[in-house]
Amino acid sequence: MKLRDAPSACPSLWRWLPCPPAELRLDLVLSSGQSFRWWESSPGAWTGVLGGRVWTLRQDGDRLWYTVYGEEEEHEEERDECSAKAARLSAAETERILRDYFQLDVGLSPLYRAWGAADPLFRKVANDFPGVRVLRQDPVECLFSFICTSNNHISRITAMIERLCQAFGRRLCCLDSRPFHAFPSLSALTGADAEARLRALGFGYRAKFVSGSARAIAEGLGSEGLCQLRTAPYAEARRVLCALPGVGAKVADCVCLLSLDKAEAVPVDTHVWHIARQRYGVALGGKSLTPRAYQEIGDFFRGLWGPRAGWAQAVLFCADLRKGQKPASIRPERAEAGTAMGVGSSRDTPGGTET
């Protein structure tokens, strides 16, 4: 199949929903270490996998445009790509998926105003970084993606997740000779040879954490139980996650924030710890990020920013990731390096261990 990078390419296969840039900036959200499945396929167009389908998204003024590709078997006899039917999802269903993924029912502009009123440092950077919101991802995909982030950076994590999906996930389609795969199911990661295969793919010590957590979930709460943590209190969800192999406080908070509806979760790495001390003057005992300091920093930001503190931190994280680049008023280029959200770089996490 051919990649459709703009509504002018097969207009009948594109739809749009109203969404001003102040409420969502694709270029800021999809490249800032929240998800690792999106690729800027052409300037302003983002192609990736969501809900077991391949999508291309782009923004034009106050419109969020999207097209969904069908699986290969739906189009294998097609010669004229524009005559092919779009993926077999109704307009209502595709809009529901996008609204849920980007949490578009949450008004972002009022939150920016509230955070800016409470925090002069936030107010200072907010104008250059509008439309940064938190994704609502599939919990299984989010968990295993962030297990891979320890002692890592965005471009390398993205490549690892791509290899993971190619090796263990179902093939969805091929766009301009580039194959796309679904994220692996839990059962696909529990095979007896899963750890060895992951090591062969370059996962290193993370291989045992991925396979070990997959087995622990499969033998325990299951993927449905993981999803049901969305209705559990934040502390309970965090406790359950931290019992899994390779999951410490930072990864647990990333999963809570980005997939389990815990908007108050504030992932903290040593970089955030330094920010809390140096920019906000938070008084913390000791010279390292201890579990007690981790909790104190999270509590400080929850007290400052309120019940969606994790969303406010996502804005500052995005701003810090793009430090030294052009502001958002001049369309920024995609960051090629940087750490994943809430997860420190190699110099922040000696040995790749978690707090």
GIHU-V618692 format. One record per pair of residues at least 24 apart in sequence whose C-alpha atoms are under 6 Angstrom apart, sorted by the first residue. I is the first residue (numbers start at 1). J is the second residue. D is the distance in Angstrom with one decimal. If there is no record, write none. Layout:
# GIHU-V618692
I,J,D / I,J,D
This chain:
# GIHU-V618692
1,175,5.0 / 2,175,5.2 / 2,176,5.2 / 3,175,5.3 / 5,45,5.8 / 10,82,5.1 / 13,67,6.0 / 13,86,5.7 / 14,66,5.7 / 14,67,4.7 / 15,65,5.7 / 15,66,5.5 / 16,64,5.3 / 16,65,4.2 / 17,63,5.8 / 17,64,5.4 / 18,62,5.8 / 18,63,4.7 / 19,62,5.1 / 19,63,5.3 / 19,64,5.7 / 20,62,4.0 / 21,131,5.8 / 22,130,5.3 / 22,131,4.6 / 23,108,5.5 / 23,131,4.5 / 24,131,3.9 / 25,131,4.7 / 29,132,5.7 / 32,318,5.8 / 33,340,4.2 / 33,341,5.0 / 34,341,5.9 / 36,158,5.0 / 52,182,5.4 / 71,172,5.2 / 71,173,5.3 / 72,173,5.0 / 101,135,5.6 / 101,136,4.8 / 102,135,5.0 / 115,305,5.7 / 128,327,5.3 / 128,328,5.1 / 129,328,5.7 / 132,315,5.7 / 134,311,6.0 / 135,258,5.7 / 136,258,5.4 / 136,259,4.9 / 137,259,4.6 / 138,259,5.9 / 139,259,5.1 / 143,255,5.7 / 146,251,6.0 / 150,352,5.5 / 151,345,5.4 / 151,346,4.6 / 151,349,6.0 / 151,352,4.3 / 152,345,5.8 / 153,338,5.3 / 153,339,4.3 / 154,337,5.8 / 154,338,5.6 / 154,339,5.4 / 154,340,5.5 / 155,337,5.8 / 186,214,6.0 / 189,214,6.0 / 190,214,5.7 / 190,215,5.3 / 209,245,5.2 / 209,246,5.0 / 213,244,5.5 / 213,245,5.4 / 230,260,4.4 / 230,261,5.6 / 248,354,5.6 / 248,355,5.9 / 263,308,4.7 / 263,310,5.4 / 264,307,5.1 / 264,308,5.0 / 264,309,5.1 / 264,310,5.2 / 265,310,5.2 / 266,298,5.6 / 266,310,4.7 / 267,342,4.7 / 268,342,5.5 / 269,342,5.8 / 269,343,5.8 / 269,344,5.4 / 270,348,5.9
